[in-house]
Amino acid sequence: MPRIARLRRGRTSSAAGPVVRRPRAVPSFVRLAALGLAVATLAAACGGSGSGRGTGGRLDVVTTTTVFADMVAQVGGDHVEVHSLVPKGGDVHTFDPRPSDVRRVSTAGLIVRNGLGLDDWLTRLVEDAGTNATVLTLGEQLDGVQYLDGTGSTTNPHVWMNVAYGVKYVERIEAALAAADPQDASAFASGAAAYTAALTSLDQSIRARLAAVPAQNRVVVSFHDAFPYFAAAYGLTIVGTIIAAPGQDPSAGQIADLVAQIKASGAKAVFAEAQFNDALAQAIAGETGVTVVNSLYDDTVGNPPQDTYAAMMQWNADQVVAALAGG
């Protein structure tokens, strides 16, 4: 069974073993406190005494994002009922939990997060819900992962954007589901095996397609710091980002510096996510002549047919190849 570990932030080692834990409070959490008495009252009413079972006795799993919800659903199949706290198209970085989220967490049988600073707001939410459910952290201390630097002194949390690393998430999900629901462990193993095979094939396909793009064309800019693992895996060079993090607009001087950097590097495209306003990306494109790819996905799945992790990664690859191959 996965070992218990303490929450930690910043650069994370690649020590082996899944990380399953009940998070402790973090001083930086402030959003849930704004819910005030409504949260406290609802949490008391819930009491954290939920059965951990959803419709038809299926294991009730709560995740922080739609990406992880899909991963759980792919592994768990009909044996799980999965709910994402951050809705499709929402921003996990700035998500503000609601009183209804306390109730959702209080009745869960398993709670799934990324860690690495992406969804730290879950820590206080779990405490206020008073749940005894296990919290699975997918992104930290993964064996074989080369962690990349993020903003400031933190580790970039978007590990799943390398599909081969996404397979490692699947391994942890299978183990956690089996621990929470041993009677369906064989079904989880079968689901994980089929899903892993599909993701491995997808990863190989993306690598081959991006490798066929001329090297001089594989120089890009990203809207925010969400694509380093994608770039490192599939042979792209990111020469700059437009914003440090969602909600943090750059100064005029920073934009001027980025424009100069784009012109000097010969970058071919700006990558922007579908859920964010692309006005800044378009303005920079107007100054530099780069192509704006404004329909990518990272922290959230999209509408059908981009409504699964595998489909959104396939879509991302299609958009990137289309933008870069002919330059």
KEBASE-508648 format. One line per field, with one value per residue: x, y, z of N, C-alpha, C in turn. Coordinates in steps of 0.2 Angstrom, whole numbers, plus 2048, in hexadecimal, padded with zeros to 3 digits. Layout:
residues N
n.xx <- X;...
n.yy <- Y;...
n.zz <- Z;...
ca.xx <- X;...
ca.yy <- Y;...
ca.zz <- Z;...
c.xx <- X;...
c.yy <- Y;...
c.zz <- Z;...
//
This chain:
residues 327
n.xx <- 804;802;80E;80D;810;818;811;819;822;829;838;838;83D;841;83E;839;829;817;80E;804;7F9;7F3;7F0;7F8;7F5;7F8;801;7FF;7F2;7E3;7D7;7CC;7C9;7C1;7B5;7AF;7A3;79A;7A1;7A6;79A;794;79E;79E;791;793;79D;7A7;7A4;7A0;79C;7A5;7A1;799;78C;783;78C;799;7AA;7AD;7B6;7BF;7C6;7D3;7D3;7CC;7D4;7DB;7D0;7CB;7D5;7D4;7C7;7CA;7D2;7CA;7BD;7AD;7AD;7AF;7AA;7AC;7B1;7B6;7BD;7C1;7B9;7B6;7C0;7C3;7CF;7DB;7E6;7E1;7D6;7C7;7C0;7AF;7A1;79A;7A4;7AA;7A1;7A1;7AF;7AE;7A7;7AE;7B7;7C4;7D0;7D8;7E6;7F2;7FE;80E;80C;801;7F4;7F2;7E8;7DF;7E3;7DF;7D1;7CF;7D1;7C7;7BC;7BD;7C0;7C4;7C9;7D6;7E3;7E9;7F8;7FE;809;815;825;828;82F;83C;838;83D;83D;838;83D;832;828;831;838;832;82C;828;817;810;811;80B;80A;813;811;816;819;80D;808;80E;806;7FB;7FF;800;7F2;7EC;7F1;7EC;7DE;7DC;7E0;7D6;7CB;7CB;7C5;7C2;7CE;7D4;7CD;7D1;7DE;7DE;7D8;7E1;7EC;7E8;7E6;7F2;7F9;7F3;7F7;804;806;801;80A;816;812;810;81E;824;81D;820;82E;830;82E;836;846;849;83D;837;836;82F;823;81A;80A;808;811;810;814;821;825;81E;825;833;831;82E;836;836;83B;839;839;834;827;817;80F;813;80B;7FA;7EF;7F9;7FE;809;816;817;825;829;822;828;835;832;82E;839;841;83B;83C;84A;84C;845;839;82B;81E;810;80A;7FB;7EE;7DD;7D4;7D8;7D8;7DE;7E3;7EF;7F9;7F5;7F8;806;809;806;810;81B;819;817;80E;7FF;7FA;7EC;7E4;7E7;7E8;7EB;7EA;7DD;7D0;7C8;7B9;7AF;7B7;7C2;7C2;7C8;7D8;7E1;7DB;7DD;7EA;7EE;7E7;7EF;7FB;7F8;7F4;800;809;803;805;813;819;819;821
n.yy <- 7FA;80B;817;822;833;843;854;85E;86C;874;86F;85E;84E;83F;833;822;81B;81C;82B;82D;836;83F;850;85D;86D;87C;88C;895;894;89C;89E;895;899;8A4;8A0;89E;89D;896;88B;884;881;878;86E;869;864;85A;852;849;83C;834;826;823;81E;81F;820;811;80A;80D;811;821;82E;83D;84A;856;85C;85C;854;84B;845;83E;835;82D;828;820;816;811;80E;807;805;810;821;830;841;852;85F;86C;873;86F;878;881;88A;882;888;893;890;891;88A;884;884;878;870;86B;862;859;854;84F;843;83B;82C;82B;837;841;84A;855;85B;863;871;874;872;876;87C;871;86C;873;872;864;862;86B;864;858;84B;83A;834;82D;837;838;83D;841;846;848;842;838;82A;82A;836;845;853;864;875;881;890;89D;895;889;878;874;870;869;85B;850;854;84E;840;834;835;837;82A;825;82B;824;818;81B;81E;812;80A;811;810;802;800;808;801;7F2;7E6;7E8;7E9;7E1;7E5;7F2;7F1;7EB;7F6;7FF;7FA;7F9;807;80C;806;80C;81A;819;816;822;82B;827;82A;838;83C;837;83F;84C;84C;84C;859;867;86B;878;87E;87B;884;88D;897;898;89B;89A;892;884;87A;875;867;860;866;862;854;852;859;867;878;884;895;89F;8A6;8AD;8B1;8B0;8A8;8A3;8B1;8BA;8C7;8CD;8DA;8E9;8EA;8DD;8D7;8DD;8D9;8CB;8CB;8CF;8C4;8BA;8BE;8BE;8B0;8AA;8A3;899;898;89C;894;893;890;889;88D;89A;8AC;8B2;8BE;8C5;8BC;8BD;8CA;8CA;8C2;8CA;8D3;8CC;8C2;8B5;8A5;8A2;896;892;889;87F;872;86F;870;86C;862;863;867;85A;854;854;850;847;842;83B;83F;84D;84F;849;852;85E;85B;85A;867;86E;868;86C;879;87B;873;878;883
n.zz <- 800;7FC;804;812;812;815;811;806;7FE;7EF;7E7;7E3;7E8;7DF;7E5;7E7;7E7;7EA;7EF;7FC;806;814;813;81C;823;81A;81B;811;80C;809;803;805;812;811;80F;81B;828;822;81C;827;82E;825;824;831;830;827;82C;828;827;81C;811;807;7FC;7EC;7E0;7DE;7E6;7E2;7E3;7EA;7E3;7E4;7DB;7D8;7CB;7BA;7B2;7BA;7BF;7B3;7B1;7BC;7BA;7AE;7B3;7BD;7B8;7B8;7C5;7CC;7D2;7CD;7D1;7CC;7D5;7D0;7C3;7B2;7A7;7B1;7BC;7C3;7CB;7D1;7D7;7E1;7EE;7F1;7FD;7FA;7F5;801;806;7FC;7FD;80A;809;801;7FB;7F7;7F4;7E7;7E2;7DA;7E0;7E3;7E4;7DC;7DF;7ED;7F4;7F8;803;80F;80C;80E;81B;821;81D;825;821;821;816;80B;804;7F4;7ED;7DD;7D6;7DD;7E2;7D8;7D1;7C6;7BF;7B8;7C0;7BD;7BF;7C5;7C7;7D0;7DE;7DD;7D8;7C8;7C5;7BB;7B7;7B0;7A3;79B;793;796;7A4;7A8;7A8;7B3;7BD;7BB;7C0;7CE;7D1;7CE;7D9;7E4;7E2;7E3;7F1;7F7;7F3;7F4;7EF;7E2;7DC;7D2;7C6;7C6;7C3;7B6;7AF;7B1;7AA;79D;79A;79C;792;787;789;789;77B;776;77B;774;767;767;769;75E;754;757;756;749;745;73F;747;749;749;755;760;76C;775;785;78C;79A;7A7;7A4;79B;79B;79E;794;789;78C;78B;77D;775;773;774;780;781;788;794;794;7A0;7B1;7BA;7BA;7BB;7BE;7B6;7AA;7AB;7A1;79D;79F;795;789;78A;788;77B;774;777;770;763;762;764;75A;75C;758;75C;767;775;77C;788;787;791;795;792;783;780;783;77D;770;76E;76F;765;75A;75B;758;74E;750;751;759;763;76A;771;779;786;798;7A7;7A7;79F;78F;786;77E;76F;778;785;78E;796;78D;781;781;782;775;76D;770;76B;75E;75B;75D;754;748;749;748;73F;731;731
ca.xx <- 800;806;810;80B;816;816;811;81F;821;82F;83B;836;842;83E;83E;835;823;812;80E;7FD;7FA;7EE;7F4;7F8;7F3;7FE;7FF;7FD;7EB;7DE;7D0;7C6;7C7;7BC;7AE;7AD;79F;796;7A5;7A7;794;794;7A3;79C;78C;795;7A0;7AC;7A2;79E;79E;7AA;79E;794;786;784;791;79F;7AF;7AC;7BC;7BF;7CD;7D3;7D2;7C9;7D9;7DC;7C9;7CB;7DA;7D1;7C2;7CC;7D4;7C5;7B8;7A7;7AE;7B0;7A6;7B2;7AF;7BB;7BB;7C1;7B5;7B9;7C1;7C5;7D6;7DD;7EA;7DE;7CF;7C4;7BB;7A9;79F;798;7AA;7AB;79D;7A4;7B5;7AD;7A4;7B3;7BB;7CB;7D1;7DE;7E9;7F9;803;813;809;7FC;7ED;7F3;7E1;7DC;7E5;7DA;7CA;7CE;7D1;7C1;7B7;7BD;7C0;7C9;7CB;7DD;7E4;7EE;7FC;800;80E;81B;82A;827;835;83D;836;842;839;83B;83C;82C;829;835;83C;82E;82D;822;813;80D;815;807;80A;817;80C;81A;818;806;808;810;800;7F6;801;7FD;7EB;7EA;7F3;7E8;7D8;7DC;7E1;7D0;7C6;7CF;7C1;7C2;7D5;7D6;7CA;7D5;7E5;7DC;7D7;7E8;7F0;7E5;7E7;7FA;7FB;7F1;7FB;80B;806;800;811;81B;810;812;825;826;81B;824;835;830;82D;83D;848;849;836;834;838;829;822;814;806;80A;817;80D;816;828;825;81D;82B;838;830;82C;83B;835;83E;835;83D;831;820;814;80E;816;806;7F3;7ED;7FE;7FF;810;816;819;82C;82A;820;82D;83A;830;82D;840;844;837;83F;851;84D;842;834;826;817;80F;805;7F6;7E9;7D7;7D0;7DA;7D8;7E4;7E5;7F7;7FC;7F4;7FC;80D;80A;806;817;821;817;817;808;7FC;7F6;7E8;7DF;7EA;7E6;7F0;7E7;7D6;7CE;7C3;7B2;7B0;7BA;7C8;7C0;7CC;7DF;7E4;7D9;7DF;7F1;7EE;7E6;7F4;800;7F5;7F5;807;80C;800;808;81A;81C;81A;824
ca.yy <- 800;812;819;829;838;84A;858;862;870;875;86A;858;849;83A;82D;81E;819;821;82F;82D;839;844;856;862;874;880;893;899;893;8A1;89E;892;89C;8A9;89D;8A0;899;891;885;881;87E;872;869;866;85F;854;84E;845;835;831;81F;823;81A;823;81D;80A;807;80E;815;828;831;844;84C;85E;85F;857;850;845;841;83A;830;828;824;81C;810;80E;80C;807;804;817;827;835;848;856;865;871;871;86F;87F;885;88B;87F;88C;899;88D;893;884;886;87F;872;86C;868;85C;854;851;84B;83C;837;826;82D;83E;841;851;855;85D;868;877;876;872;876;87E;86B;86A;876;86F;85D;863;86D;85E;853;845;835;831;82E;83C;836;842;83E;849;848;83D;833;827;82B;83C;84A;859;86A;87B;885;897;89E;88F;883;873;874;86A;866;855;84C;856;849;83A;82E;837;836;823;824;82D;81E;813;81C;81D;80B;807;814;80D;7FC;801;80A;7FC;7EB;7E1;7EA;7EA;7DE;7E9;7F8;7EF;7EA;7FC;803;7F7;7FB;80E;80D;804;812;820;818;817;829;82E;826;82D;83F;83D;837;844;853;84B;84D;860;869;86D;880;880;878;889;890;89B;896;8A0;89A;88D;87E;876;872;860;85F;868;85E;84D;852;85C;86E;87D;88A;89B;8A4;8A5;8B4;8B3;8AB;8A4;8A6;8B6;8BE;8CA;8CF;8E1;8EB;8E9;8D6;8D5;8E0;8D4;8C5;8CC;8CF;8BE;8B6;8C0;8BB;8A9;8A7;89F;899;898;89D;890;895;88B;88B;890;8A0;8B1;8B2;8C5;8C6;8B8;8C0;8D1;8C9;8BF;8D0;8D7;8C7;8BE;8AE;8A2;8A1;890;894;884;879;870;86C;86F;86A;85F;867;864;854;84D;855;850;843;844;839;843;854;84E;848;859;862;859;85B;86E;870;866;870;880;87B;86F;87B;889
ca.zz <- 800;7FC;80A;814;811;817;80C;805;7F8;7EC;7E3;7E6;7E6;7DB;7E9;7E5;7EB;7E9;7F5;7FE;80C;816;813;821;821;818;81D;80B;80A;80B;7FF;809;818;80F;80F;822;82C;81E;81B;82E;82F;820;826;837;82F;823;831;825;828;816;810;802;7F6;7E8;7DD;7DD;7EA;7DF;7E7;7E8;7E2;7E3;7D8;7D7;7C4;7B6;7AF;7BE;7BF;7AD;7B2;7C1;7B6;7A9;7B6;7C1;7B4;7BB;7CC;7D0;7D0;7CD;7D0;7CD;7D8;7CB;7BD;7AB;7A5;7B6;7BD;7CA;7CE;7D5;7D9;7E8;7F0;7F4;803;7F7;7F5;807;806;7F7;7FF;810;808;7FC;7FD;7F5;7F1;7E3;7E1;7D7;7E4;7E0;7E5;7D7;7E2;7F4;7F8;7FA;80A;814;80B;811;823;823;81C;82A;81E;822;810;809;7FF;7F0;7E9;7D7;7D2;7E0;7E3;7D3;7CF;7BF;7BD;7B9;7C2;7BA;7C3;7C4;7C8;7D6;7E0;7DD;7D3;7C3;7C7;7B5;7B5;7AC;79C;798;794;79A;7AB;7AA;7A9;7BA;7C1;7BB;7C5;7D5;7D1;7CF;7DF;7E9;7E2;7E6;7F8;7FA;7F1;7F2;7EC;7DB;7DA;7CB;7C1;7C5;7C0;7AF;7AD;7B0;7A5;796;79A;79B;78B;782;78A;786;774;774;77C;76E;761;767;769;757;750;759;754;742;744;73E;74E;74A;74A;75C;765;76E;77B;788;790;7A1;7A8;7A4;796;79C;79E;78D;785;78D;788;776;771;772;778;783;782;78D;795;795;7A7;7B6;7BC;7B8;7BF;7BF;7B0;7AA;7AA;79A;79C;79E;78E;785;78B;785;774;772;777;76B;75D;762;764;754;75E;753;75E;76E;778;781;78A;785;796;796;78D;77F;77D;783;778;769;76D;76E;75E;756;75B;756;748;752;751;75F;764;770;772;77D;78D;79C;7AD;7A6;799;78C;784;77A;771;77C;78C;791;796;787;77B;781;780;76E;76A;771;766;757;75A;75D;74E;743;749;748;73A;72B;732
c.xx <- 804;808;80E;811;813;815;817;81F;828;832;83A;83B;83E;83E;838;82F;81E;811;806;7FD;7F3;7F1;7F3;7F7;7F9;7FC;7FD;7F5;7E6;7D7;7CB;7C4;7C1;7B5;7AB;7A8;79B;79A;7A5;7A0;793;798;7A1;796;78E;799;7A5;7AA;79F;7A0;7A4;7A8;799;78E;788;78A;798;7A4;7AE;7B3;7BB;7C6;7CD;7D2;7CF;7CE;7DA;7D5;7C9;7CF;7D7;7CB;7C4;7CF;7CF;7BF;7B1;7A7;7AF;7AB;7AB;7AF;7B5;7B9;7BB;7BE;7B9;7BA;7C3;7CD;7D8;7E2;7E7;7D7;7CD;7BF;7B5;7A7;79D;79E;7AC;7A7;79F;7AA;7B3;7AA;7A9;7B6;7C2;7CB;7D8;7E0;7EF;7FE;808;810;804;7F5;7EE;7ED;7DE;7DD;7E0;7D3;7CA;7CE;7CA;7BB;7B7;7BD;7C5;7CC;7D3;7DD;7EA;7F2;7FF;807;815;81F;828;82E;836;83B;83C;83E;83D;839;836;82E;82C;839;838;82F;827;81E;810;810;811;807;80F;813;80F;819;811;804;809;80A;7FC;7F8;7FF;7F6;7E9;7EB;7EE;7E1;7D7;7DD;7DA;7CA;7C9;7CB;7C0;7C9;7D7;7D3;7CE;7DC;7E3;7DB;7DD;7EC;7EE;7E7;7EE;7FC;7F9;7F5;802;80B;805;807;816;819;811;819;827;823;81F;82B;835;82F;835;83F;848;842;833;837;831;829;81B;811;808;80E;814;80F;81D;829;823;822;831;837;830;830;83A;839;83A;839;83A;82A;81D;812;811;811;7FF;7F1;7F3;800;806;810;818;820;82D;828;825;833;839;830;834;843;841;83B;846;851;84A;83C;82E;81F;816;809;801;7F0;7E2;7D3;7D3;7D9;7DE;7E6;7EC;7FB;7FB;7F8;803;80E;80A;80C;81C;81F;817;80F;805;7F8;7F2;7E3;7E2;7E7;7EB;7ED;7E0;7D5;7C9;7BD;7B4;7B2;7C0;7C6;7C3;7D4;7E2;7E2;7DC;7E7;7F2;7EC;7EB;7FA;7FE;7F6;7FC;80B;80A;803;80F;81D;81D;81E;82B
c.yy <- 806;814;820;82D;83F;84E;85C;866;871;86F;863;852;844;833;829;81D;81F;825;830;830;83D;84A;85A;869;878;888;897;899;898;8A1;89B;895;8A2;8A6;89D;89B;894;88A;881;87D;877;86D;865;861;859;84F;849;83D;831;82A;81E;81F;81F;81E;815;807;808;812;81D;82B;838;846;853;860;859;852;84A;841;83C;834;82A;824;81F;815;80D;80B;80C;806;80B;81C;82D;83C;84D;85D;86B;86F;872;876;883;885;888;883;891;896;88F;88E;888;882;879;86D;868;862;857;850;84D;844;838;831;827;834;83E;848;850;856;862;86F;879;877;872;878;877;86A;86C;873;868;85E;866;868;859;84C;840;832;832;833;839;83C;83F;840;849;842;837;830;828;831;841;851;85F;870;87E;88D;898;897;889;87E;874;86E;866;860;851;84E;852;843;834;82F;836;82E;821;826;827;819;814;81C;816;808;80A;811;806;7FC;803;805;7F6;7E6;7E2;7EB;7E7;7E2;7F0;7F6;7EE;7F1;800;800;7F9;803;80F;80B;80A;818;81F;818;81E;82D;82D;829;835;840;83C;83C;84B;852;84D;854;862;86C;874;882;87F;87D;88D;894;898;89B;8A0;893;886;878;873;86B;85D;860;863;857;84D;856;863;872;883;890;8A0;8A3;8AC;8B6;8AE;8A6;8A7;8AB;8BB;8C1;8CD;8D7;8E3;8EA;8E1;8D4;8D7;8DB;8CD;8C6;8CC;8C8;8B9;8B8;8BE;8B4;8A6;8A2;89F;899;89A;898;893;890;88E;88E;897;8A5;8B1;8B9;8C6;8C2;8BB;8C6;8CF;8C6;8C5;8D4;8D2;8C3;8B7;8AB;8A1;89B;890;88F;87E;878;86D;86B;86C;867;864;864;85E;857;84E;855;84A;845;842;83D;84A;854;84D;84F;85E;861;85B;863;871;86E;86A;877;880;878;873;881;889
c.zz <- 800;803;80C;814;813;811;80C;7FE;7F5;7E9;7E7;7E3;7E2;7DF;7E7;7E9;7EA;7F0;7F6;805;80E;817;81A;81F;81F;819;817;809;80D;808;803;80F;817;80F;816;825;828;81D;822;82F;82B;822;82C;835;82B;828;82F;826;822;815;80B;7FC;7F3;7E6;7DC;7E0;7E7;7E3;7E5;7E8;7E0;7E0;7D8;7D0;7C0;7B2;7B3;7BF;7B9;7AE;7B7;7BE;7B1;7AD;7BA;7BE;7B8;7C2;7D0;7CE;7D2;7CC;7D1;7D0;7D4;7C5;7B7;7A9;7AA;7B7;7C3;7CE;7D3;7D7;7E0;7EA;7F3;7FA;800;7F6;7FB;808;802;7FA;806;80F;803;7FF;7FC;7F2;7ED;7E1;7DD;7DC;7E1;7E0;7E0;7DB;7EA;7F8;7FA;801;80F;813;80E;818;825;822;821;827;821;81C;80E;803;7FB;7EC;7E3;7D5;7D6;7E1;7DE;7D1;7C8;7BB;7BE;7BA;7BF;7BF;7C0;7C5;7CF;7D8;7E0;7D8;7CE;7C4;7C1;7B2;7B0;7A5;798;799;797;7A1;7AD;7AB;7B1;7BF;7C1;7C0;7CC;7D6;7D2;7D6;7E5;7E8;7E5;7EE;7FB;7F8;7EF;7EE;7E4;7D8;7D3;7C5;7C0;7C2;7B8;7AC;7AC;7AB;79E;795;799;794;786;783;788;77E;772;775;776;768;761;766;761;752;751;756;74C;740;743;745;74E;74B;751;761;766;774;77E;78B;797;7A2;7A9;79F;796;79B;797;788;786;78A;781;772;76F;776;77A;784;786;78E;796;79C;7AB;7B8;7BA;7BD;7C1;7B8;7B0;7A9;7A2;798;79B;797;789;785;787;77D;771;772;772;764;75C;761;75D;756;759;755;765;770;77D;782;789;78A;798;791;78A;77D;77D;77E;771;768;76C;767;759;755;758;750;74A;751;758;75F;76B;773;776;783;791;7A3;7AD;7A0;796;78B;77F;773;775;783;790;791;790;781;77B;780;778;76B;76B;76C;75F;756;759;756;748;743;747;741;733;72B;72E
//
